[in-house]
């Protein structure tokens, strides 16, 4: 049996579907208080990772857990989460971390994730660590302005990053949960560099209507991001968006190696999700 934390997120929803189609027993975990729709046959359990004991009922009988750490993990007790998992009989952890843990090891914004990675590696459990770069689904932040005014506002309009489709992350996670990838750290990216201006054009193509791109200043973007991110994470994110390192612009081979196919391009994600922008 597999346990998927963050089950209502962009990766978790797809991961639930993949595991369910494979015939596996799955428990979906999220901290939301409202009823959550999950695929038929999936058990749902509400828990908060900031209270590791709340995970115990969900982990009973589980072989492996997908551990999604939200908000860079600043408030989590990693050793206690791993202790609860081990006591429940979990044998394997697949941790969704971030590319920035490797590319910016001294960054305050990702220091908590760096610590959790080390705790997972030093635990008695089998482990796989996934380090995705920027998500294609971050473009959902543009959905309101596209729907209301056919406009996208973003900073660093011509700086390219190889954004990754969350469905690709989910497919790699499903493989790792089922074994054969213990001890590996995978860096997950898309197949090509993609700028905000290019992603806007690809959304417009999927929509069949023009979308105007407006380049924000870094200060404008920072003020907007502070509404839903803590300051260190905002600063770390803007540093990556505006001045990516060579490694952050590198096209990783890891998705191809694990899945036997290349990662999906942003245009494919846009076509699949365009209803959210109409």
PEZICOR-V154873 format. One line per field, one symbol per residue. ss: DSSP state (@ for helix, = for strand, . for the rest). psi: psi as a letter, one per 40 degrees, with the letter a starting at -180 (. if undefined). A space follows every 50 residues. Layout:
ss->???
psi->???
//
This chain:
ss->.====....@@@@@@@@@@@@....=====............====.... .@@@@@@@@....=====.@@@@....@@@@@@@@@@@...=====..@@ @@@....@@@@@@@@@@@@@@@...=======..=@@@@@@@@@@@@@@. =====.....=..=.@@@@@@@@@@@@......=====.....=.@@@@@ @@@@@@@....=====.@@@@@@@@.....@@@@@@@@@@@@........ ...@@@@@@......@@@@@@@@@@@@.
psi->iihhifeeaddddddddddddeeihhhhhieieiihhiihehihhhihde gddeddddeheidihhhhhifefdeigddddddddddeehdhhhhhbidd dddgdehddedddddddddddeieiiihhhgiaihdededeeddddddef ihhiifdehiigiihddddddddddddeieeieihhhhiaeiihiddddd dddddddeiihhhhhiiddddddddedeiiddddddddddddgiiddeei hiedddddeeiiiiidddddddeddee.
//
